[in-house]
Amino acid sequence: MSDNKININWYPGHMTKAKRMMEENIKLIDLVIEIVDARIPLSSRNPDIDKLANNKYRLICLNKSDLSDKTHNEKWMEYFKSKGFFVTMINSKSGAGVKNINNIILDVCKEKIERDRKRGIKNRPIRAMVCGIPNVGKSTFINSLVGKAAAKTGNKPGVTKGKQWIRLNKNIELLDTPGILWPKFESNEVGLNLALIGSINDEILNLDDLSYELIERLKENYGGLLAEKYSINEEDNEIKILSDIAVNRGCIAKGGEPDIEKAAKLLFDDYRNGRIGKITLEYVE
């Protein structure tokens, strides 16, 4: 499917307000913890964060690493390290990798801690801003880290609407921020990637067309997974494959026709929850 066939942008008004709030609070911050989606590590990075976090310590957390391809996870870890970031892999939902975050934060900020010690400043906590795009798992990450429901969570973008400070322990305070995108994506590819993983509101998308994009990518990069999952012929085109998925999964509309819309939703639910396989959509060049 051509990159030009689906053009996606989504920037609700509350995101402008959220960005302004982050700009106002950045002077209070020592460390910016950026949560990105391991399936699309570059597309899920808001370029505004780099401008905002200039001269701050940086930690990138590759979240949902249980849903992405392990081989590519390692390559992305090396990529971000080569760019000068501290980076770690996590799964906020299960808590995998989260228990190490406390020590990683102290390691990232050791220069600041030592500087404070030499100045005679004791017990000043590290203040970390947790940021990322919508539906990337920021609030789940914070709740897993704190060990209680400190931040609101949801399986759709835009649940966290305002800022909230959360005390992790005597050494670390976290500022939870709303998920924000940026006003114009640099390419259609970025918008497509964000839509495929669920960081764009599904209600503004044509899921039928988007599902053809997903099928095309899976055929190209993960041949055999669709055939195994849905008992379809991957040699067919995307439209026929989605129709066959509808029939094989009982998505039938009135009159006995395949319910393409229902099949598209089923396909995305399976993909986004890892039921098709561990799939990365963006690769280190």
C-alpha positions as YAML, in Angstrom:
chain: A
units: angstrom
residues:
- id: 1
  name: MET
  ca: [0.00, 0.00, 0.00]
- id: 2
  name: SER
  ca: [1.41, 3.38, -1.01]
- id: 3
  name: ASP
  ca: [2.65, 5.72, 1.70]
- id: 4
  name: ASN
  ca: [0.46, 8.45, 0.19]
- id: 5
  name: LYS
  ca: [-2.88, 6.68, 0.38]
- id: 6
  name: ILE
  ca: [-3.48, 7.28, 4.08]
- id: 7
  name: ASN
  ca: [-2.63, 10.69, 5.49]
- id: 8
  name: ILE
  ca: [-2.93, 10.90, 9.27]
- id: 9
  name: ASN
  ca: [-2.65, 13.77, 11.73]
- id: 10
  name: TRP
  ca: [-4.26, 14.11, 15.14]
- id: 11
  name: TYR
  ca: [-3.56, 17.01, 17.49]
- id: 12
  name: PRO
  ca: [-6.49, 17.75, 19.85]
- id: 13
  name: GLY
  ca: [-6.55, 21.10, 21.63]
- id: 14
  name: HIS
  ca: [-5.65, 19.68, 25.04]
- id: 15
  name: MET
  ca: [-2.23, 18.67, 23.69]
- id: 16
  name: THR
  ca: [-1.27, 22.33, 23.14]
- id: 17
  name: LYS
  ca: [-2.15, 23.03, 26.77]
- id: 18
  name: ALA
  ca: [-0.21, 19.96, 27.93]
- id: 19
  name: LYS
  ca: [2.90, 21.00, 26.00]
- id: 20
  name: ARG
  ca: [2.74, 24.47, 27.56]
- id: 21
  name: MET
  ca: [2.49, 22.92, 31.03]
- id: 22
  name: MET
  ca: [5.56, 20.78, 30.34]
- id: 23
  name: GLU
  ca: [7.50, 23.84, 29.15]
- id: 24
  name: GLU
  ca: [6.61, 25.67, 32.36]
- id: 25
  name: ASN
  ca: [7.72, 22.77, 34.58]
- id: 26
  name: ILE
  ca: [10.92, 21.73, 32.81]
- id: 27
  name: LYS
  ca: [13.02, 24.15, 34.90]
- id: 28
  name: LEU
  ca: [12.14, 22.05, 37.96]
- id: 29
  name: ILE
  ca: [13.32, 18.83, 36.31]
- id: 30
  name: ASP
  ca: [16.66, 17.00, 36.52]
- id: 31
  name: LEU
  ca: [15.82, 14.01, 34.35]
- id: 32
  name: VAL
  ca: [13.42, 13.37, 31.47]
- id: 33
  name: ILE
  ca: [12.19, 9.77, 31.27]
- id: 34
  name: GLU
  ca: [10.78, 9.20, 27.80]
- id: 35
  name: ILE
  ca: [8.54, 6.18, 27.34]
- id: 36
  name: VAL
  ca: [8.55, 4.93, 23.74]
- id: 37
  name: ASP
  ca: [6.86, 1.96, 22.10]
- id: 38
  name: ALA
  ca: [9.39, -0.77, 21.29]
- id: 39
  name: ARG
  ca: [7.44, -1.68, 18.14]
- id: 40
  name: ILE
  ca: [8.04, 1.78, 16.60]
- id: 41
  name: PRO
  ca: [10.84, 3.37, 18.66]
- id: 42
  name: LEU
  ca: [11.47, 6.35, 16.36]
- id: 43
  name: SER
  ca: [7.91, 7.11, 15.31]
- id: 44
  name: SER
  ca: [6.78, 7.01, 18.96]
- id: 45
  name: ARG
  ca: [9.32, 9.70, 19.95]
- id: 46
  name: ASN
  ca: [7.86, 13.21, 19.99]
- id: 47
  name: PRO
  ca: [10.54, 15.49, 18.46]
- id: 48
  name: ASP
  ca: [9.33, 18.32, 20.72]
- id: 49
  name: ILE
  ca: [10.70, 16.37, 23.72]
- id: 50
  name: ASP
  ca: [14.29, 16.75, 22.47]
- id: 51
  name: LYS
  ca: [13.87, 20.53, 22.34]
- id: 52
  name: LEU
  ca: [12.13, 20.60, 25.70]
- id: 53
  name: ALA
  ca: [14.69, 18.37, 27.42]
- id: 54
  name: ASN
  ca: [17.80, 20.11, 26.13]
- id: 55
  name: ASN
  ca: [20.56, 20.03, 28.82]
- id: 56
  name: LYS
  ca: [18.61, 17.55, 30.97]
- id: 57
  name: TYR
  ca: [19.60, 13.97, 31.80]
- id: 58
  name: ARG
  ca: [17.79, 11.57, 29.46]
- id: 59
  name: LEU
  ca: [16.47, 8.04, 29.89]
- id: 60
  name: ILE
  ca: [14.57, 6.21, 27.15]
- id: 61
  name: CYS
  ca: [12.40, 3.26, 28.18]
- id: 62
  name: LEU
  ca: [11.48, 0.85, 25.39]
- id: 63
  name: ASN
  ca: [8.05, -0.13, 26.67]
- id: 64
  name: LYS
  ca: [5.84, -3.00, 25.46]
- id: 65
  name: SER
  ca: [9.05, -4.87, 24.64]
- id: 66
  name: ASP
  ca: [7.07, -8.09, 25.17]
- id: 67
  name: LEU
  ca: [5.05, -7.25, 22.04]
- id: 68
  name: SER
  ca: [8.02, -6.45, 19.81]
- id: 69
  name: ASP
  ca: [10.62, -8.57, 18.04]
- id: 70
  name: LYS
  ca: [13.45, -9.46, 20.45]
- id: 71
  name: THR
  ca: [16.13, -9.20, 17.74]
- id: 72
  name: HIS
  ca: [15.05, -5.66, 16.90]
- id: 73
  name: ASN
  ca: [14.79, -4.73, 20.60]
- id: 74
  name: GLU
  ca: [18.52, -5.34, 20.97]
- id: 75
  name: LYS
  ca: [19.30, -3.33, 17.84]
- id: 76
  name: TRP
  ca: [17.26, -0.38, 19.09]
- id: 77
  name: MET
  ca: [18.99, -0.51, 22.48]
- id: 78
  name: GLU
  ca: [22.34, -0.16, 20.71]
- id: 79
  name: TYR
  ca: [21.01, 2.57, 18.46]
- id: 80
  name: PHE
  ca: [19.89, 4.81, 21.34]
- id: 81
  name: LYS
  ca: [23.07, 4.16, 23.31]
- id: 82
  name: SER
  ca: [25.07, 5.26, 20.26]
- id: 83
  name: LYS
  ca: [23.10, 8.54, 20.30]
- id: 84
  name: GLY
  ca: [24.14, 9.20, 23.90]
- id: 85
  name: PHE
  ca: [20.94, 8.20, 25.70]
- id: 86
  name: PHE
  ca: [20.59, 5.96, 28.71]
- id: 87
  name: VAL
  ca: [18.17, 3.26, 27.59]
- id: 88
  name: THR
  ca: [16.40, 0.24, 29.07]
- id: 89
  name: MET
  ca: [13.71, -2.26, 28.06]
- id: 90
  name: ILE
  ca: [10.53, -2.55, 30.11]
- id: 91
  name: ASN
  ca: [7.06, -4.05, 30.12]
- id: 92
  name: SER
  ca: [4.95, -1.74, 32.28]
- id: 93
  name: LYS
  ca: [1.98, -4.09, 32.33]
- id: 94
  name: SER
  ca: [3.86, -7.08, 33.76]
- id: 95
  name: GLY
  ca: [6.44, -4.98, 35.60]
- id: 96
  name: ALA
  ca: [9.38, -6.59, 33.78]
- id: 97
  name: GLY
  ca: [12.42, -4.32, 33.95]
- id: 98
  name: VAL
  ca: [10.61, -1.72, 36.06]
- id: 99
  name: LYS
  ca: [12.21, -2.69, 39.40]
- id: 100
  name: ASN
  ca: [15.59, -1.66, 37.96]
- id: 101
  name: ILE
  ca: [14.45, 1.88, 37.12]
- id: 102
  name: ASN
  ca: [15.19, 3.28, 40.57]
- id: 103
  name: ASN
  ca: [18.86, 2.27, 40.32]
- id: 104
  name: ILE
  ca: [19.07, 3.41, 36.69]
- id: 105
  name: ILE
  ca: [17.77, 6.87, 37.66]
- id: 106
  name: LEU
  ca: [20.40, 7.16, 40.40]
- id: 107
  name: ASP
  ca: [23.08, 6.06, 37.93]
- id: 108
  name: VAL
  ca: [21.94, 8.50, 35.23]
- id: 109
  name: CYS
  ca: [21.95, 11.38, 37.73]
- id: 110
  name: LYS
  ca: [25.09, 10.41, 39.69]
- id: 111
  name: GLU
  ca: [26.91, 13.58, 38.58]
- id: 112
  name: LYS
  ca: [24.11, 15.76, 39.98]
- id: 113
  name: ILE
  ca: [24.00, 13.75, 43.21]
- id: 114
  name: GLU
  ca: [27.77, 14.12, 43.64]
- id: 115
  name: ARG
  ca: [27.60, 17.85, 42.82]
- id: 116
  name: ASP
  ca: [24.91, 18.35, 45.48]
- id: 117
  name: ARG
  ca: [26.96, 16.37, 48.00]
- id: 118
  name: LYS
  ca: [30.01, 18.58, 47.44]
- id: 119
  name: ARG
  ca: [27.86, 21.67, 47.94]
- id: 120
  name: GLY
  ca: [26.55, 20.27, 51.19]
- id: 121
  name: ILE
  ca: [23.06, 19.77, 49.77]
- id: 122
  name: LYS
  ca: [21.51, 16.66, 51.28]
- id: 123
  name: ASN
  ca: [18.22, 14.88, 50.73]
- id: 124
  name: ARG
  ca: [17.22, 16.90, 47.68]
- id: 125
  name: PRO
  ca: [15.24, 14.40, 45.59]
- id: 126
  name: ILE
  ca: [15.84, 13.88, 41.88]
- id: 127
  name: ARG
  ca: [12.90, 15.24, 39.95]
- id: 128
  name: ALA
  ca: [12.03, 13.27, 36.84]
- id: 129
  name: MET
  ca: [9.44, 14.13, 34.21]
- id: 130
  name: VAL
  ca: [7.79, 11.07, 32.65]
- id: 131
  name: CYS
  ca: [6.63, 11.83, 29.12]
- id: 132
  name: GLY
  ca: [5.63, 10.17, 25.89]
- id: 133
  name: ILE
  ca: [2.96, 9.94, 23.23]
- id: 134
  name: PRO
  ca: [-0.66, 8.89, 23.95]
- id: 135
  name: ASN
  ca: [-1.29, 5.26, 24.89]
- id: 136
  name: VAL
  ca: [2.41, 4.42, 25.20]
- id: 137
  name: GLY
  ca: [1.99, 3.19, 28.79]
- id: 138
  name: LYS
  ca: [3.30, 6.10, 30.88]
- id: 139
  name: SER
  ca: [0.72, 5.86, 33.64]
- id: 140
  name: THR
  ca: [0.99, 2.06, 33.79]
- id: 141
  name: PHE
  ca: [4.77, 2.51, 34.05]
- id: 142
  name: ILE
  ca: [4.40, 4.92, 36.98]
- id: 143
  name: ASN
  ca: [1.90, 2.70, 38.78]
- id: 144
  name: SER
  ca: [4.18, -0.31, 38.32]
- id: 145
  name: LEU
  ca: [7.14, 1.72, 39.58]
- id: 146
  name: VAL
  ca: [5.33, 3.17, 42.60]
- id: 147
  name: GLY
  ca: [3.49, -0.07, 43.33]
- id: 148
  name: LYS
  ca: [0.01, 1.41, 43.50]
- id: 149
  name: ALA
  ca: [-2.54, 3.16, 41.31]
- id: 150
  name: ALA
  ca: [-0.91, 6.58, 41.51]
- id: 151
  name: ALA
  ca: [-1.71, 7.55, 37.92]
- id: 152
  name: LYS
  ca: [-4.85, 7.08, 35.86]
- id: 153
  name: THR
  ca: [-4.57, 4.43, 33.15]
- id: 154
  name: GLY
  ca: [-6.62, 3.38, 30.15]
- id: 155
  name: ASN
  ca: [-6.32, 1.47, 26.90]
- id: 156
  name: LYS
  ca: [-7.08, 4.50, 24.76]
- id: 157
  name: PRO
  ca: [-5.05, 7.65, 24.08]
- id: 158
  name: GLY
  ca: [-5.64, 10.73, 26.20]
- id: 159
  name: VAL
  ca: [-6.49, 9.34, 29.63]
- id: 160
  name: THR
  ca: [-4.00, 11.50, 31.54]
- id: 161
  name: LYS
  ca: [-5.20, 15.09, 31.05]
- id: 162
  name: GLY
  ca: [-3.17, 17.09, 33.61]
- id: 163
  name: LYS
  ca: [0.09, 16.94, 35.48]
- id: 164
  name: GLN
  ca: [0.56, 15.15, 38.81]
- id: 165
  name: TRP
  ca: [3.59, 14.87, 41.09]
- id: 166
  name: ILE
  ca: [4.22, 11.44, 42.58]
- id: 167
  name: ARG
  ca: [6.78, 10.70, 45.27]
- id: 168
  name: LEU
  ca: [8.56, 7.46, 44.44]
- id: 169
  name: ASN
  ca: [10.78, 7.50, 47.54]
- id: 170
  name: LYS
  ca: [12.91, 9.98, 49.48]
- id: 171
  name: ASN
  ca: [15.36, 10.16, 46.57]
- id: 172
  name: ILE
  ca: [13.05, 10.47, 43.56]
- id: 173
  name: GLU
  ca: [9.94, 12.45, 42.63]
- id: 174
  name: LEU
  ca: [8.08, 11.86, 39.36]
- id: 175
  name: LEU
  ca: [6.03, 14.31, 37.32]
- id: 176
  name: ASP
  ca: [3.43, 12.45, 35.26]
- id: 177
  name: THR
  ca: [2.40, 14.34, 32.12]
- id: 178
  name: PRO
  ca: [-0.33, 13.86, 29.51]
- id: 179
  name: GLY
  ca: [0.53, 12.03, 26.33]
- id: 180
  name: ILE
  ca: [1.22, 14.51, 23.56]
- id: 181
  name: LEU
  ca: [1.78, 14.25, 19.84]
- id: 182
  name: TRP
  ca: [3.13, 17.05, 17.66]
- id: 183
  name: PRO
  ca: [1.18, 19.28, 15.25]
- id: 184
  name: LYS
  ca: [2.44, 17.80, 11.96]
- id: 185
  name: PHE
  ca: [4.10, 14.42, 11.45]
- id: 186
  name: GLU
  ca: [7.27, 14.59, 9.37]
- id: 187
  name: SER
  ca: [6.03, 11.81, 7.09]
- id: 188
  name: ASN
  ca: [2.94, 9.72, 6.37]
- id: 189
  name: GLU
  ca: [4.94, 6.73, 7.59]
- id: 190
  name: VAL
  ca: [5.10, 8.16, 11.12]
- id: 191
  name: GLY
  ca: [1.35, 8.77, 11.19]
- id: 192
  name: LEU
  ca: [0.68, 5.26, 9.91]
- id: 193
  name: ASN
  ca: [2.96, 3.70, 12.52]
- id: 194
  name: LEU
  ca: [1.24, 5.61, 15.33]
- id: 195
  name: ALA
  ca: [-2.18, 4.63, 14.02]
- id: 196
  name: LEU
  ca: [-1.22, 0.96, 13.71]
- id: 197
  name: ILE
  ca: [-0.21, 0.65, 17.38]
- id: 198
  name: GLY
  ca: [-3.21, 2.63, 18.68]
- id: 199
  name: SER
  ca: [-1.70, 6.01, 19.57]
- id: 200
  name: ILE
  ca: [-4.13, 7.79, 17.24]
- id: 201
  name: ASN
  ca: [-7.80, 7.73, 18.19]
- id: 202
  name: ASP
  ca: [-9.32, 4.82, 16.21]
- id: 203
  name: GLU
  ca: [-12.57, 6.79, 15.88]
- id: 204
  name: ILE
  ca: [-11.00, 9.22, 13.39]
- id: 205
  name: LEU
  ca: [-9.43, 6.43, 11.29]
- id: 206
  name: ASN
  ca: [-10.64, 4.18, 8.49]
- id: 207
  name: LEU
  ca: [-9.68, 0.87, 10.08]
- id: 208
  name: ASP
  ca: [-10.44, -1.06, 6.88]
- id: 209
  name: ASP
  ca: [-7.75, 0.80, 4.92]
- id: 210
  name: LEU
  ca: [-5.40, 0.72, 7.90]
- id: 211
  name: SER
  ca: [-5.82, -3.04, 8.23]
- id: 212
  name: TYR
  ca: [-4.70, -3.48, 4.61]
- id: 213
  name: GLU
  ca: [-1.53, -1.57, 5.51]
- id: 214
  name: LEU
  ca: [-0.94, -3.87, 8.50]
- id: 215
  name: ILE
  ca: [-1.56, -7.01, 6.42]
- id: 216
  name: GLU
  ca: [0.87, -5.80, 3.76]
- id: 217
  name: ARG
  ca: [3.60, -5.19, 6.32]
- id: 218
  name: LEU
  ca: [3.08, -8.53, 8.05]
- id: 219
  name: LYS
  ca: [3.23, -10.37, 4.72]
- id: 220
  name: GLU
  ca: [6.45, -8.56, 3.83]
- id: 221
  name: ASN
  ca: [8.32, -8.83, 7.13]
- id: 222
  name: TYR
  ca: [6.67, -11.68, 9.07]
- id: 223
  name: GLY
  ca: [5.59, -14.11, 6.40]
- id: 224
  name: GLY
  ca: [3.57, -17.05, 7.68]
- id: 225
  name: LEU
  ca: [2.16, -15.46, 10.85]
- id: 226
  name: LEU
  ca: [-1.17, -14.44, 9.31]
- id: 227
  name: ALA
  ca: [-1.58, -17.83, 7.62]
- id: 228
  name: GLU
  ca: [-0.88, -19.60, 10.90]
- id: 229
  name: LYS
  ca: [-3.16, -17.37, 12.98]
- id: 230
  name: TYR
  ca: [-6.16, -17.12, 10.65]
- id: 231
  name: SER
  ca: [-5.84, -20.09, 8.24]
- id: 232
  name: ILE
  ca: [-5.70, -17.85, 5.17]
- id: 233
  name: ASN
  ca: [-3.61, -17.85, 2.00]
- id: 234
  name: GLU
  ca: [-0.96, -15.13, 2.24]
- id: 235
  name: GLU
  ca: [-0.51, -15.21, -1.55]
- id: 236
  name: ASP
  ca: [-3.87, -13.43, -1.86]
- id: 237
  name: ASN
  ca: [-4.11, -9.64, -1.84]
- id: 238
  name: GLU
  ca: [-4.87, -7.65, 1.32]
- id: 239
  name: ILE
  ca: [-8.59, -7.20, 0.53]
- id: 240
  name: LYS
  ca: [-9.11, -10.95, 0.01]
- id: 241
  name: ILE
  ca: [-7.09, -11.77, 3.14]
- id: 242
  name: LEU
  ca: [-9.21, -9.50, 5.35]
- id: 243
  name: SER
  ca: [-12.37, -10.94, 3.81]
- id: 244
  name: ASP
  ca: [-11.13, -14.47, 4.54]
- id: 245
  name: ILE
  ca: [-10.27, -13.49, 8.12]
- id: 246
  name: ALA
  ca: [-13.85, -12.24, 8.49]
- id: 247
  name: VAL
  ca: [-15.27, -15.54, 7.22]
- id: 248
  name: ASN
  ca: [-12.90, -17.74, 9.23]
- id: 249
  name: ARG
  ca: [-13.58, -15.82, 12.44]
- id: 250
  name: GLY
  ca: [-17.35, -15.61, 12.03]
- id: 251
  name: CYS
  ca: [-17.48, -11.87, 11.26]
- id: 252
  name: ILE
  ca: [-20.56, -12.06, 9.04]
- id: 253
  name: ALA
  ca: [-22.88, -9.13, 8.27]
- id: 254
  name: LYS
  ca: [-26.56, -9.30, 7.38]
- id: 255
  name: GLY
  ca: [-27.10, -11.14, 4.14]
- id: 256
  name: GLY
  ca: [-24.16, -13.45, 4.80]
- id: 257
  name: GLU
  ca: [-21.50, -11.03, 3.55]
- id: 258
  name: PRO
  ca: [-18.14, -10.78, 5.36]
- id: 259
  name: ASP
  ca: [-18.21, -7.98, 7.96]
- id: 260
  name: ILE
  ca: [-14.98, -6.22, 6.95]
- id: 261
  name: GLU
  ca: [-15.20, -3.54, 9.65]
- id: 262
  name: LYS
  ca: [-15.59, -6.12, 12.40]
- id: 263
  name: ALA
  ca: [-12.73, -8.20, 10.96]
- id: 264
  name: ALA
  ca: [-10.47, -5.12, 10.87]
- id: 265
  name: LYS
  ca: [-11.17, -4.43, 14.55]
- id: 266
  name: LEU
  ca: [-10.46, -8.07, 15.39]
- id: 267
  name: LEU
  ca: [-7.18, -7.97, 13.45]
- id: 268
  name: PHE
  ca: [-6.03, -4.85, 15.29]
- id: 269
  name: ASP
  ca: [-7.07, -6.21, 18.66]
- id: 270
  name: ASP
  ca: [-5.04, -9.35, 17.99]
- id: 271
  name: TYR
  ca: [-2.03, -7.42, 16.71]
- id: 272
  name: ARG
  ca: [-1.94, -4.79, 19.46]
- id: 273
  name: ASN
  ca: [-2.24, -7.43, 22.17]
- id: 274
  name: GLY
  ca: [0.51, -9.64, 20.75]
- id: 275
  name: ARG
  ca: [-1.74, -12.52, 19.72]
- id: 276
  name: ILE
  ca: [-0.38, -12.65, 16.17]
- id: 277
  name: GLY
  ca: [3.24, -12.67, 17.34]
- id: 278
  name: LYS
  ca: [6.07, -10.44, 18.52]
- id: 279
  name: ILE
  ca: [6.16, -7.86, 15.77]
- id: 280
  name: THR
  ca: [8.28, -4.74, 15.24]
- id: 281
  name: LEU
  ca: [7.14, -2.29, 12.55]
- id: 282
  name: GLU
  ca: [10.19, 0.00, 12.46]
- id: 283
  name: TYR
  ca: [13.80, -1.05, 11.98]
- id: 284
  name: VAL
  ca: [17.25, 0.38, 12.61]
- id: 285
  name: GLU
  ca: [18.70, 1.43, 9.27]
...
